[in-house]
Each structure stands twice: as structure tokens, then as C-alpha cells.
Amino acid sequence: MNGKKVKLEYKLKQGDISKYKTLVESSTEITEEGQTKSISSVMEMMTTQTISSVFPDGSMKVEVSIDSASLKRDGEEIPVPSVGQTIPMKMKKNGEVSQLGAGASGGGQTHASFPENQVGTGENWSGESTIEIPGTDKTVVLKTNHTLESFEKMKNHECSKINVSTPETTIPLQEDVTQTILVTGTTYFDHNEGRLVKSIAETKTWMTLPTGQSVNTLTKMIIELEGDKKVESKGPSVSFGNDFLMPSI
């Protein structure tokens, strides 16, 4: 087993459906003139992801429907207007999102970037992930380092456990404002079925404004497969897959 190598890629067919649960917990500390104010929020979301078509190169069109969502900020319920929406995107077999539909938000979400070659435990590769900067409407492309740590069971799936990290990155938000971002995470990917089983991503950001005010935010996002559901399609049996619009890094 020590020499085991796997090909990491999404194996999706037209008509495949996956349901995912997403939990996002965020805490922000704002410090000004020695006084610190804390803000916390929790969002839970259920999504259904349908593979509406698969292109000759293996890339796929994914329709992500937001079935339900709840958001609480400091314990107060906040309406979530995106419930009921369907967001289209195009994703390559290696997890890279190459296109999002108009008005779609990739907020706080990252995408696994898999290598072209087979990999085994302890092997590393680099890639990119797109993530929203908490507290803004901006996104940034981050360089990511990936390590296949081990093969293990997760939710009754044989998975590759992939650790992901980014170097500390400074991002210019305005002419006199920069933000620093650091991301770590773990992805559990079923390499046999070619689909995401669970993803954990933690994002830390901090910045200082010209007024002297500092803002530090910690966001943790967990995405996991909620259940197995197969859809009959013309032709051979259907496989599952697909990463939530983000998560997994």
C-alpha cells in the first residue's frame, strides 16, 4: 500500500446529482482607539448540484441550486436572498472553475486544483484557488501548496486526504489600504468515484486602515456530502461528484 498512487480528478456524467451541506462560521474583531468590538456570524446552507452537461474534454457544466440557507449575525436572524437561486458554472476535471454564471458569487470558496500525474502519500503539488476576502466584495487568486497526506475512510468513502496551505499574501484593496490573507484547509476526495466528500477551509485576514482602525477576521467553512442520490441517465451507470462552488481547497 505504501506505493499506492491515484489519479485525482472529477468523474462526472450528465445527470449526476449531489447534495451538500455547508457551514460557515465567521468572527471579526474591530479595534479602534483601544476599544475592540466583536461580530460573529453563522450560516448554514443546503445545495443540490446537478451536472447538466459534459464537454468532450471532460469539463462539465454544473447547476448549483441553493435549497435552503440561514444566517445569524450576533444571534440575530438575517434574510438570505439567494435561497431558490440556481448558479451555473463550468468546471474542469481537475476542479478548476473556468466560468461562473452572471451574478454568481464564489464567495469564500476555493476549488481543488489537482495535478496531471498520479500521486501517492507524501507527494506535493502547487495550484491556485479563488477565495473571497471576508468583509468585501472582492476575490483574489491565491497560490496554494497541496500535500496528499494519507488514504483514509470518510463518511464510508475511500478518500485521499489532501492538506492545503497558502503563503501569507498581501492584497491591495484601495490605494492606502492592504489586507493580508492566510488560508489552510483539508479536502477529503473520493478518488474512486471522483467526487468531494468533505472540505474544511479556514481563512484568516487582517488589515489596518489609515484611521488606525484594525480589522481581523477568521472564517471557517465546512462542506460535506449530505447523502447519496443517483439519477438514472441514458447509457452506463451514473457516477457522482462535484465540489461546492468553493470549498474545497
C-alpha positions in Angstrom: 0.0 0.0 0.0 3.0 2.3 0.5 3.4 2.6 -3.2 -0.2 3.3 -3.9 -0.8 6.2 -6.4 -4.1 7.6 -7.5 -5.4 9.9 -10.2 -7.2 12.9 -8.7 -10.0 14.1 -11.0 -13.7 14.6 -11.0 -15.5 11.7 -12.8 -18.9 13.1 -13.6 -21.6 12.2 -16.1 -24.6 14.2 -17.3 -27.5 13.9 -14.9 -25.3 13.2 -11.8 -26.7 14.9 -8.6 -25.0 15.6 -5.3 -26.4 17.2 -2.2 -24.0 19.2 0.1 -24.3 20.9 3.5 -22.2 24.0 4.1 -21.5 25.6 7.4 -19.7 28.9 7.6 -18.6 30.4 10.9 -17.1 33.9 11.0 -15.8 36.2 13.7 -14.5 39.7 13.3 -12.7 41.9 15.7 -12.5 45.7 15.1 -10.1 47.7 17.2 -10.2 51.5 17.3 -8.6 53.8 19.9 -8.0 50.9 22.2 -11.6 49.6 22.1 -12.4 46.3 20.5 -15.8 45.3 19.0 -16.6 41.7 18.1 -19.0 40.5 15.4 -19.9 36.8 14.8 -22.0 35.1 12.2 -23.1 31.6 11.4 -24.5 30.5 8.0 -25.9 27.1 7.1 -26.8 26.2 3.6 -28.0 23.1 1.7 -27.3 22.9 -2.0 -28.1 20.5 -4.9 -25.6 20.2 -7.6 -26.6 18.8 -11.0 -24.3 18.0 -13.9 -26.3 19.4 -16.8 -23.7 18.6 -19.5 -20.2 17.2 -20.0 -18.0 18.5 -22.7 -15.6 16.4 -24.9 -12.6 17.5 -22.9 -14.3 16.2 -19.7 -15.1 19.6 -18.3 -18.7 20.0 -17.1 -21.5 22.4 -16.7 -22.7 22.4 -13.1 -26.0 23.8 -11.9 -25.9 24.6 -8.2 -29.3 25.2 -6.6 -29.5 26.8 -3.2 -32.2 24.8 -1.5 -32.1 26.4 1.9 -30.0 28.8 3.9 -30.0 30.5 7.3 -27.8 33.3 8.6 -27.4 34.7 12.1 -25.2 37.7 13.0 -24.6 38.1 16.7 -27.7 35.8 17.2 -30.0 37.9 15.0 -31.6 36.1 12.0 -30.7 37.8 8.7 -32.6 37.0 5.5 -30.7 35.2 2.8 -31.9 36.4 -0.6 -30.0 33.8 -2.6 -32.3 30.9 -1.5 -34.0 29.4 -4.5 -31.4 30.6 -7.0 -29.6 28.3 -9.4 -26.0 29.2 -10.2 -24.3 27.8 -13.3 -20.6 27.2 -13.6 -18.2 25.4 -15.8 -15.6 23.2 -14.1 -12.7 21.2 -15.4 -11.9 17.6 -14.4 -9.1 18.9 -12.1 -11.5 21.1 -10.1 -10.6 24.4 -11.7 -13.6 26.6 -12.2 -13.3 28.3 -15.6 -16.6 30.1 -15.8 -19.3 31.3 -13.5 -22.8 32.5 -14.5 -23.7 36.1 -14.4 -24.4 37.3 -10.9 -22.9 34.2 -9.3 -20.8 34.6 -6.2 -17.9 32.5 -5.5 -17.8 34.0 -2.0 -15.4 32.4 0.4 -15.0 29.5 -1.8 -12.0 27.7 -3.2 -11.5 24.9 -5.7 -9.3 21.9 -5.6 -6.5 22.0 -8.2 -5.4 18.5 -9.0 -2.1 17.6 -10.7 -2.0 16.0 -14.2 0.0 13.0 -12.9 -0.9 10.3 -10.4 0.2 11.0 -6.8 0.9 9.0 -3.7 1.2 9.8 0.0 3.7 12.5 0.8 3.7 13.9 -2.7 3.2 17.7 -3.2 2.0 19.9 -6.0 1.0 23.5 -6.3 -2.1 25.2 -7.7 -4.4 28.2 -7.4 -7.6 28.8 -5.5 -10.1 31.7 -5.7 -11.4 33.0 -2.4 -13.5 35.9 -1.3 -11.9 38.4 1.0 -14.2 38.5 4.1 -15.9 41.8 4.6 -15.5 42.9 0.9 -17.0 42.0 -2.5 -13.5 41.3 -3.9 -12.0 37.9 -4.7 -8.3 37.0 -5.1 -6.4 34.2 -6.7 -4.1 32.6 -4.2 -1.2 30.2 -4.8 -1.7 27.0 -2.9 0.5 24.2 -1.8 -1.0 20.7 -1.7 0.1 17.5 0.0 -1.5 14.1 -0.2 -1.2 13.2 3.5 -2.9 9.8 3.5 -5.6 7.5 2.3 -8.4 7.1 4.8 -12.2 6.5 5.2 -14.5 9.4 5.5 -18.3 9.0 5.6 -17.9 5.4 4.2 -15.8 6.6 1.2 -12.2 5.7 0.4 -10.6 9.1 0.3 -7.4 10.9 -0.4 -6.8 13.3 2.5 -5.2 16.4 1.0 -3.8 19.2 3.1 -3.7 22.7 1.5 -2.0 25.9 2.6 -1.2 29.3 1.1 1.7 31.6 1.9 0.8 34.8 3.7 -0.4 37.1 1.0 -0.9 40.9 1.0 -3.7 42.2 -1.2 -4.2 45.9 -2.2 -7.8 46.8 -1.5 -7.5 50.6 -2.0 -4.7 53.0 -2.6 -3.8 53.2 1.1 -5.4 50.0 2.4 -4.0 46.5 2.1 -5.2 43.2 3.6 -3.2 40.2 4.5 -4.7 36.7 4.0 -3.7 33.2 5.1 -5.6 30.0 4.2 -5.3 26.5 5.5 -7.5 23.5 4.8 -8.1 19.8 4.3 -10.0 18.1 1.5 -11.3 14.5 1.6 -11.8 13.4 -2.0 -13.1 10.0 -3.2 -10.5 9.2 -5.8 -12.5 6.1 -7.0 -15.8 7.8 -7.6 -14.2 11.2 -8.4 -16.2 13.5 -6.0 -15.8 15.7 -3.0 -16.8 14.1 0.3 -15.7 16.8 2.8 -13.8 20.0 2.8 -12.6 22.2 5.6 -11.2 25.7 4.9 -10.0 28.3 7.4 -9.3 31.8 6.3 -7.6 34.5 8.4 -7.4 38.1 7.2 -6.2 41.3 8.9 -5.8 44.9 7.9 -5.1 48.3 9.3 -6.9 51.4 7.9 -5.4 54.9 7.5 -7.5 55.9 10.5 -5.6 53.5 12.7 -8.6 51.1 12.9 -7.6 47.4 12.6 -9.9 44.6 11.4 -9.2 40.9 12.0 -11.4 38.2 10.6 -11.4 34.4 11.0 -13.7 32.4 8.8 -14.2 28.6 8.9 -16.1 26.8 6.2 -17.1 23.1 6.2 -18.7 21.4 3.2 -19.7 17.8 3.3 -21.7 15.3 1.3 -25.1 15.0 2.9 -26.3 11.9 1.2 -26.0 9.6 -1.9 -28.5 10.1 -4.6 -28.2 8.6 -8.1 -30.1 9.7 -11.1 -30.8 7.3 -14.0 -29.5 8.5 -17.3 -29.2 7.1 -20.8 -26.2 4.9 -21.1 -24.0 3.4 -18.4 -24.4 3.8 -14.7 -24.1 7.3 -13.3 -21.3 8.5 -11.0 -21.4 11.3 -8.5 -19.3 14.3 -8.0 -18.6 17.9 -7.7 -17.3 20.3 -5.4 -19.4 23.0 -3.9 -18.8 26.4 -5.5 -15.8 26.8 -3.4 -14.6 24.5 -0.7 -12.7 22.7 -1.4 -9.2 23.8 -1.3 
